[in-house]
Amino acid sequence: MNPIHFLNDPYVDRIKAIKTADFLRKMVIFKDLSATSINLIMKRIQTLTFKKGEQVMCEDEIAKGVYFVHSGAVKLTKQDENGNEIIVCLKQIGDVFAEACLFAKTSELYPATATMLQDGQLFFLDKMELEKGLHEYPELAIQMIRYMSDSLREMTSTLRDVALLDVYAKTVKTLERLGNKFNTTTSRWNIEIPLTILEFATVVGTSRESVSRVFSKLKKEGIIEMKSRKIIILDMCRLCTLLNKSY
């Protein structure tokens, strides 16, 4: 078959559409939607490919739409008054970001800068198109509200840990939370978190030196290791027992 014809083959397009629909149904925000609502999303979605380190959006740009992580991982950051980067949160497969720009009465800027931590693909939905879909299909609006509520609850818990726990406790809690987030299988071993020590320190809200001391202790205990700018949790079960003695 001619390669050009193959690229335009309706059968290939149909297979891609089926795979996209299956992925959307696995996402928390779309899993309970009807086939009609899923088809609506598919017609309006754009697929974008990015390389590791590539910027997806910037916090001083006018918000144009909402992103859904199809593959790879994304970090959302803000800058302090000295220009230092602070990681606000991390987004993994199935997560949504930039949803805060929906239904703004005035031109809204993106709430943070998004940068790829790994090569990957993102689904993009134009802000106006998505708002139209939320008006037309109340079930989609309810799912979006539930997702944003869960995200707010997670962020509140993270802020509580950063404010109230000591460096050791919040480092372990953050490792446990990110380990669960980036664990794409049911394995409890060799879970990779695509962050450097400095990046991890900004998530925890403390200095690199403080995190390094905790990491040194965890490495001696055989719980984690550092490799190729990644944090690897060697034994998730042992990590969880450090603060949860009844685990």
N, C-alpha and C positions, 0 to 999 in steps of 0.2 A: 504493500500500500504506500502511496506517495506520502511522505512525512507531513507535507502541508495539508493534505486531505485528512490525515490522521488527527492533526491538531483541531480541525473543524468538525470532526466526526460527532454527530448527534448522540451516538452511543456513549462516547467518552464523556461528553457534557452531562449526560444523564447519570452516569456513574459518579461523577464529581458532585452533582446535585444531591444524590442519595447519601453520599458520605458527609456532605455538609449538613444535611437535615439530621442525620444520625448524631453528629457531633453537637448540634444545637440542642437536641433533646436530652443530651447528657449534662448540659450546663444547668446549674441550679436555677438560674433565672428563667430558663425556657422549658424545663423538664415536664411541667404540668400543662403546657399549652396545647391547644387543639392543633390538628393538621392545618387548618385554615390559617391560624396565627403563625405557625412555623413557615408556611409558604409565603406569607406576607413578608416576614423577616428575610427570607432567602432572596426574594425579588429585589430587595432594597440594599442588600449587604454588598460590601466591597472587600476583596481579599488583598491584603498588603503584605509584602515580604520585606523583612529587615535583617541586617547583619548585627552581630554582637557589637555593642558600643554605639550603634546608630541611634540618633535621637528621633523619637516618634512625634513628640509635641513639646512645646515650651510654655512655661507659665506666663509669659508676657504676650502670648498669641491669642487672638480671638478664637473662642471655642467653636468648632464647626461640627463636632459630632462625638460619638461614644465609641470606645474600643472594647473588643472582646478578644481575649488571648486564646488563639487556636493552637499554637505551639510555641515553645521557648519560654522565657521569663522576662519580666519588665520591672525596673525599679522606678518608683515615683519619688522625686526629690524636690526640695526647696532650698533656697540660699538664705543664709542669715545676713546681717548687715555688713559682715566682713567678707562676704563672698564664699564662705565655707558651705559645702554641700551637706545637707541633712537628708537622710533617707526617711521618707514619711511612711512608706509601706512597699511591699513587694507583691507583684501579681504573677500568678501561675496559670497554667492551662485551665480554662473554664471561668476565669475571673473577668470582671468588668472594671474599666476605669474611665474617668472623665464624665461619669454620670451626674456629677454635681452641677454641670452646666445646663441640665434640662430645665425647661419652664422658667428660665430667667426672664424678667421683664425688660431688661436692658442688655446691651451687648456684654457678654460675659467672657472673661479670660479663663483659660485653662487653670485649674487649681494648683497644678504642679508640673514639673518637667518629667517626661517619661523617656527612659533610655533602655535599650535592650541589654539584658544581662547575658542572653544567649541568642544565637540565630533563631529566627522563628517567623511565624505568620500571625497576623492580627486581622480580625474582622472589624470593619468600620461601618458604622451607620450614621448617616447625616442626621444632625440634631433635629431639623425640621421634619424629616421623614419619620424619625422615631417618635417624636411627639404626636405626629398624626396617627401613627399606629397605636399609641397609648390611648388616644381619644376613641379610636374605632373599636379597639378590643380591650375592654376593662380587665379581663383576666391577665393581659400582659402588663397593665399598669399595677395590678396587685402584686404580681411577681417581682416587678421592679422595686416596689416599695419594700417588700420582704427582704430582697437582697440588700438594699441600702440600709435597712434596719439592722440586719445581721452584721454588715460591715461597720456600722457605727458602734455596735456592741463590742465587736472585736477591737476596734481602735480604742474604745474607752478602757477595756481591760489592759491593753498594752500601755496606755498612759498611766494607769494605776500602778502597774509593775515598775515602770520607769521612775515614778515619783516616790514610791514607798519602799521598794526592796533595795537591799544592798547590792553591790556590784556582782558578787558571786551568784546570788539568787536570781537577779534579773538576766544575767548572762545565760544561766542554765535554762530559765524559763523561755527565753528567746530562742535558744537552740532547739528546745523541745517543740515550740510553736512552728518554727521554720522547718524543722525536720518533718513534722506532720504535713506541712504545706507542700514541700518538695518531694515527698515520698510518693512516687507514681505507682508503686506496687504495694503488696502486703508485707514486704520484707522489713525486718527491723535492723538490718545491717547495711553498712556502706551507703548511707543516704547522703547525696551531694547537695550542698547549698552553694550556689554560685556567687559567693561574696568573699572579698578580701577581709583581713582583720580590721582594717580601717573602716571599710564600708559597714561591717558588722557593728563596730563601735558606735557609728552614727545611728544605727537602728536602736541600740541599747540606750543611747543617750549618755555615754561616758567616754573616757579617753581611750586611745589605742593601747596605751601602756597598761591600764587597768584590765582591759579585756585580755591582753597578752598574758598577764599573770594567771588569770583564771584558765585560759587555754593551756598554758604550760602544765598546770595541775591536772587538767582533764586528759592531756596527752600522756602524762606519766601513768595515769590510771587506765590507759588503753581505751578511752571512750571516744576520742576524736583524733583527727590528724589534719594537717594542712598540706594540700597538694595542688599545684598548678592554679594558684589563685582561687582555690575552692576550700570550703570547710567540709570535711567528711565525717559524719557521725558513724563511727565504727559499730557501736552497740547502743541502739535506741532504748532497749530495755533497761540497761544500767543507767543511762542518762535520766530516765524517768524516775528511777528510784532515789536519785540524789535529793530531791525535794519532797517526793511522795513516798514515804517509807512504807505505806500500805500497798504500794503498786504490785 
